[in-house]
Amino acid sequence: MQRPLADEIRPKTLDEVVGQRHLLAPGAVLRRLIEGGTEANMVFYGPSGTGKTTIANIVAERTHKALYRLNATTATLQDVKDIIADVGTLLAPGGVLLYLDEIQYFNKKQQQSLLEFMENGKLTLIASTTENPYFYVYGALLSRSTVFEFKAVPPEEAEPAVLRALEIEKERSPLPLAWEEGLPLQIATACGGDVRKAVNAVELLSRAAQPKKGKLLLTKEDAAQVAQRSAMRYDKGGDAMYDAASALMKSLRGSDPDAALHYLARFLEAGDLVTPCRRLLCSASEDVGMAYPQAVAIVKACVDTAMQLGLPEAQLPLAQAAVLLATAPKSNSVVEGIGRARADVKAGRTGDVPRQLQNVHADTTGFDNQQHYLYPHNFPGHWVDQQYLPDALKGVKYYEWGENKTEQAAKAYWEKLKGKEL
């Protein structure tokens, strides 16, 4: 039976690994650890297809320990106990190197079962995860390990792996195999930093190629169909989703309409309307705020329209909202003001509501049923000097006027009316 291409092309040495230069370049810490044969517990964190399993295999060869593999999606606590039972026996006289894939699916008890053997050196753990280990890995286990973050492989670095895969398929093929110019880079780009996905695309293209005049030609058109939507990493509820949401919000705040549209497009391509709608609605108050108060109403209308239309038409009102927010003047005076106010309330700095602001039915003592409340509309300019904050907070300022045109105009109006600086 023919080996899967992704397995056949798997690198055997660090120099063959594509990408991860920040970890594997000469002098990098991880490379020095591996080349020195150090038996360190490690957690490999990063997207799929970026070399985590490959490097774990290379580490196993260097340590000369018995290599065991578990996938946390299917493994049980008994599997862990069976492996630990081999420690110190003829099956694993030098100890065990356990490669635990997708460790985020192990519960706390399963992770705790590894701790004793990690501490006495009988078990070396290399765990991999596609999710943030600081959220999903038990703290005691994490404190005994070193986390290395793997990154998506850039197209120019993934292209050599694609070319190697094509050459192997060329040797395997019963007919002469060729490919259109630019196809390797197209596949490397479409894989979204996942080298395994790129190699699988090569294998699939080769199997699906139609003979023409006794030859097989891999076309860019076929590659586009095989790799469609592959470049986008999106896992609802996972790190990729939250990273994209964060990037959308920060692009809106940073007044970059192009970046905002890019991250919005990621959500639209994944069919997720709810997440970007929430970010857009939040940004209207958090980042634009009083600099352009109408943004809230406009964005709300765009979101409502998008939800009624559904995809693909929903992209239009959402794009309109994104461009509006990204190009609007910015003010965070709202979020700063409510933040200061809530901080006082949480700290217990409140005090009684001033008598003149209390409910007219609040007095049941019979001592004083007069509130002495001054109705602002009965005074010039619809304003009268009156204390509104509790005595304990008299004079406190939560809201600070923003430097934008709208807030400065309001500030000037009230300074003139009140006859003093605000």
C-alpha positions in Angstrom: 0.0 0.0 0.0 1.3 3.4 -1.0 2.3 5.7 1.9 0.4 9.0 2.1 2.4 11.7 0.4 2.3 13.9 3.6 4.0 11.1 5.5 6.5 10.3 2.8 7.6 13.9 2.5 7.9 14.5 6.3 11.3 16.0 7.1 13.8 13.8 9.0 16.2 16.7 10.0 15.8 20.2 11.3 17.2 21.6 8.1 14.5 20.0 6.1 11.7 21.6 8.1 10.0 24.5 6.3 9.1 27.6 8.3 9.6 28.2 12.0 12.8 30.1 11.5 12.3 31.9 14.8 12.5 28.5 16.5 14.9 26.5 14.3 17.4 29.0 12.9 21.0 28.3 13.9 21.4 29.5 17.5 17.7 29.5 18.2 16.8 28.1 21.7 14.7 25.2 20.5 17.3 24.1 18.0 20.0 24.2 20.6 17.8 22.1 22.9 17.2 19.5 20.3 20.7 19.3 19.0 22.0 19.1 22.6 19.7 16.1 23.2 18.1 17.9 26.2 15.2 16.0 27.7 12.9 19.0 28.4 9.2 19.0 28.7 7.7 21.1 26.0 4.4 22.4 24.7 4.2 23.1 21.0 1.4 25.7 20.3 0.3 26.7 16.9 -1.9 26.0 13.8 -2.2 22.6 12.1 0.4 21.6 9.6 3.2 23.8 10.9 5.7 21.1 11.9 4.8 20.3 15.5 4.6 16.5 15.0 7.6 16.5 12.7 9.8 18.2 15.3 8.6 15.9 18.1 9.7 12.9 15.9 13.2 14.5 15.5 13.4 15.1 19.3 12.5 11.4 19.9 15.4 10.3 17.8 17.8 12.5 19.7 16.8 11.4 23.2 16.9 7.7 22.5 13.8 7.2 24.7 10.9 5.0 23.8 8.4 7.1 21.9 4.7 6.8 22.7 2.0 8.7 20.9 -1.4 9.6 22.2 -4.1 11.8 20.7 -6.1 13.5 23.5 -9.3 13.4 21.4 -9.5 9.6 21.7 -7.1 8.7 24.6 -8.3 7.8 28.1 -6.8 7.8 31.5 -6.1 4.1 31.2 -4.0 4.8 28.1 -1.9 7.1 30.2 -1.6 4.5 33.0 -0.5 1.8 30.5 2.3 4.0 29.2 3.5 4.9 32.7 3.5 1.2 33.6 6.2 0.7 31.0 8.5 3.2 32.6 11.6 1.4 34.0 10.8 -2.0 32.2 12.5 -3.5 29.3 10.0 -1.7 27.0 11.3 1.6 28.2 14.5 1.2 30.2 15.6 4.8 29.6 12.3 6.3 30.2 9.4 7.4 28.0 9.0 10.3 25.6 5.3 10.9 25.3 4.0 12.9 22.4 0.5 14.0 23.3 -1.4 15.6 20.5 -4.2 18.0 21.1 -3.6 18.1 24.8 -6.4 20.7 25.2 -8.9 17.7 25.1 -7.4 16.1 28.2 -9.2 17.0 31.4 -7.5 18.1 34.6 -7.3 14.6 36.1 -5.8 13.2 33.0 -3.1 15.9 32.8 -2.4 15.6 36.5 -1.6 11.9 36.1 1.5 12.9 34.2 3.0 15.2 36.8 4.8 12.8 39.1 6.6 11.1 36.3 7.6 14.4 34.6 9.2 15.5 37.9 11.3 12.4 38.4 12.5 12.4 34.8 11.0 9.0 33.9 8.6 10.7 31.4 9.4 13.5 29.0 6.3 15.2 27.6 6.0 16.9 24.3 2.4 18.2 24.0 0.9 19.9 21.1 -2.1 22.1 20.9 -3.8 24.4 18.4 -5.4 26.4 21.2 -3.8 28.8 23.7 -2.1 26.6 26.2 -2.4 29.2 29.0 -6.2 28.7 28.8 -6.3 24.9 28.2 -3.3 23.3 29.9 -3.3 22.6 33.6 -1.2 25.2 35.4 1.0 22.7 37.3 1.8 20.9 34.1 2.5 24.1 32.2 4.9 25.3 34.9 7.0 22.2 34.3 7.1 22.8 30.6 8.5 25.3 28.1 6.0 26.7 25.5 7.1 27.2 22.0 4.8 28.9 19.6 4.6 27.7 16.0 3.4 30.1 13.3 1.7 29.6 10.0 4.3 29.0 7.2 4.6 31.8 4.7 3.9 30.9 1.1 7.5 31.5 0.0 8.7 29.1 2.7 6.0 26.5 2.0 6.7 26.5 -1.8 9.8 24.2 -1.5 7.7 21.6 0.2 5.2 21.8 -2.5 7.9 21.4 -5.1 9.3 18.3 -3.3 5.8 16.8 -3.2 5.3 17.5 -6.9 8.6 15.8 -7.7 7.6 12.7 -5.7 4.3 12.5 -7.5 6.2 12.9 -10.8 8.2 9.8 -9.9 5.1 7.9 -8.8 3.1 8.7 -11.8 2.6 6.0 -14.5 2.4 8.8 -17.1 4.7 11.9 -17.6 3.6 14.5 -15.1 3.9 18.3 -15.5 2.3 21.4 -14.0 1.5 24.9 -15.1 3.9 27.7 -14.3 3.1 29.3 -11.0 1.1 26.3 -9.7 3.5 25.5 -6.7 3.3 29.1 -5.4 -0.5 29.1 -5.9 -0.9 25.9 -3.8 1.6 27.2 -1.2 -0.4 30.4 -0.9 -3.8 28.8 -0.8 -2.8 26.4 2.0 -3.0 29.2 4.5 0.3 28.3 6.2 -0.6 24.6 6.6 2.1 22.6 4.8 0.2 19.3 5.3 -2.8 20.8 3.6 -0.6 21.9 0.7 1.0 18.5 0.3 -2.4 16.8 0.4 -3.6 19.2 -2.3 -0.7 18.1 -4.5 -1.6 14.5 -3.9 -5.3 15.1 -4.7 -4.5 17.1 -7.9 -2.3 14.3 -9.1 -5.0 11.7 -8.5 -7.6 13.8 -10.3 -5.4 14.8 -13.3 -6.9 13.8 -16.6 -4.6 12.2 -19.2 -4.1 14.3 -22.4 -2.0 12.9 -25.2 -0.4 10.4 -22.9 0.6 13.1 -20.3 -0.8 14.4 -17.1 -0.9 18.2 -16.6 -1.8 19.8 -13.2 -3.6 23.1 -13.9 -4.0 26.2 -11.8 -7.7 26.0 -12.4 -7.9 22.6 -10.8 -5.7 23.8 -8.0 -8.1 26.7 -7.3 -10.9 24.2 -6.9 -9.0 21.9 -4.6 -7.7 24.7 -2.4 -10.8 26.9 -2.3 -11.3 28.5 1.1 -8.2 26.6 2.3 -6.2 29.7 3.1 -8.5 30.8 5.8 -8.1 29.5 9.3 -11.3 29.8 11.2 -12.6 27.6 14.1 -15.8 29.0 15.7 -15.1 29.5 19.3 -11.4 28.9 18.9 -8.3 31.1 19.0 -8.5 31.8 15.2 -12.0 33.3 15.7 -11.1 35.5 18.6 -7.9 36.6 16.9 -9.8 37.7 13.9 -12.4 39.5 16.1 -9.6 41.3 17.9 -7.9 42.2 14.7 -11.2 43.6 13.3 -11.8 45.7 16.4 -8.3 47.1 16.5 -8.4 47.9 12.8 -11.6 49.9 13.3 -10.0 51.6 16.2 -6.8 52.2 14.3 -8.8 53.9 11.4 -7.6 51.4 8.8 -10.5 50.7 6.5 -8.6 48.2 4.3 -7.6 46.0 7.3 -11.1 46.3 8.7 -12.6 45.0 5.4 -10.0 42.2 5.3 -10.9 40.8 8.7 -14.6 41.3 8.0 -14.2 39.3 4.9 -12.7 36.4 6.9 -15.9 36.2 9.0 -18.1 36.5 5.9 -16.2 33.7 4.1 -16.7 31.5 7.2 -20.4 32.3 7.2 -20.2 34.0 10.7 -22.4 37.1 10.9 -22.9 37.3 14.6 -19.2 37.9 15.7 -18.5 40.8 13.3 -21.8 42.4 14.1 -21.1 42.4 17.8 -17.6 44.0 17.2 -19.1 46.7 14.9 -21.8 47.6 17.4 -19.3 47.8 20.2 -16.8 49.9 18.2 -19.5 52.5 17.5 -19.6 53.4 21.2 -16.2 52.3 22.4 -14.0 53.9 19.7 -16.1 56.5 17.9 -18.4 57.4 20.7 -19.1 61.1 21.1 -16.9 62.1 18.2 -19.7 61.0 15.9 -22.7 59.9 18.0 -24.8 59.1 15.0 -22.5 56.2 14.2 -24.4 54.0 16.7 -27.7 54.5 14.9 -26.1 54.0 11.5 -24.2 50.8 12.5 -27.3 49.4 14.2 -29.3 49.9 11.0 -26.5 48.2 8.9 -26.4 45.3 11.3 -30.2 44.9 11.3 -30.2 45.1 7.5 -27.5 42.4 7.3 -29.3 40.1 9.5 -32.5 40.5 7.4 -30.7 40.0 4.1 -28.4 37.1 5.1 -25.3 36.2 3.1 -24.1 37.0 0.5 -26.0 40.3 0.4 -25.2 41.0 4.1 -21.6 41.8 3.1 -22.7 45.2 1.8 -24.3 46.8 4.9 -21.6 45.3 7.1 -18.8 46.6 4.8 -20.5 50.0 4.9 -20.5 49.9 8.7 -16.9 48.9 8.8 -15.7 51.7 6.5 -17.8 54.2 8.4 -16.3 53.3 11.7 -12.8 53.0 10.4 -12.9 56.5 8.8 -14.9 58.2 11.5 -13.3 60.6 14.0 -12.4 58.7 17.2 -13.1 59.3 20.9 -12.9 57.0 23.9 -14.4 59.5 26.3 -17.4 57.3 26.8 -15.5 54.1 27.8 -13.1 56.1 30.0 -16.0 57.9 31.7 -18.0 54.8 32.5 -14.9 53.0 33.5 -14.1 55.6 36.2 -17.6 55.7 37.4 -17.8 51.9 37.7 -14.5 51.8 39.5 -15.9 54.1 42.2 -19.1 52.1 42.6 -17.1 48.8 42.8 -14.9 50.3 45.5 -17.9 51.4 47.6 -17.6 55.1 46.9 -21.3 55.9 46.5 -23.1 57.7 49.3 -26.8 58.6 49.6 -28.7 60.0 46.7 -29.1 63.7 47.3 -32.5 64.6 48.8 -33.5 66.8 45.9 -33.0 63.8 43.4 -34.9 61.2 45.4 -38.2 59.8 44.3 -41.0 62.1 45.4 -42.5 59.2 47.4 -39.2 58.3 49.1 -39.9 60.3 52.3 -41.9 58.1 54.8 -40.4 59.6 57.9 -42.8 62.6 58.1 -39.8 64.9 58.9 -39.5 66.6 55.5 -41.6 66.0 52.5 -40.0 68.8 50.5 -37.4 67.8 48.0 -36.3 71.3 47.0 -35.6 70.0 43.5 -34.9 72.7 40.9 -36.5 71.9 37.6 -33.9 72.9 34.9 -36.5 73.7 32.2 -37.8 76.5 34.4 -34.5 78.4 34.1 -32.7 80.3 31.3 -30.9 77.9 29.0 -32.7 75.0 30.6 -30.0 74.7 33.2 -29.6 75.5 36.9 -26.7 75.0 39.2 -27.6 72.1 41.4 -25.8 69.2 43.1 -26.4 65.8 41.5 -23.6 63.6 42.8 -23.8 62.2 46.4 -22.0 64.3 49.0 -19.2 61.7 49.1 -18.4 62.3 45.4 -19.2 66.0 45.1 -17.0 67.6 42.5 -15.7 64.3 41.0 -15.1 64.3 37.2 -15.7 61.1 35.3 -16.3 62.4 31.8 -13.5 64.2 30.1 -14.2 66.1 26.9 -12.6 64.6 23.8 -10.5 66.7 21.5 -12.8 66.1 18.5 -14.9 68.7 16.9 -18.3 67.4 18.2 -17.2 67.2 21.9 -15.3 70.5 21.8 -18.4 72.2 20.4 -20.5 70.8 23.3 -17.9 71.8 25.8 -17.9 75.4 24.5 -21.7 75.6 24.6 -21.8 74.5 28.3 -18.9 76.6 29.3 -20.6 79.7 28.0 -23.9 78.7 29.6 -22.5 77.8 33.0 -20.0 80.7 33.0 -17.1 78.6 34.1 -14.6 76.0 32.9 -15.9 72.4 32.8 
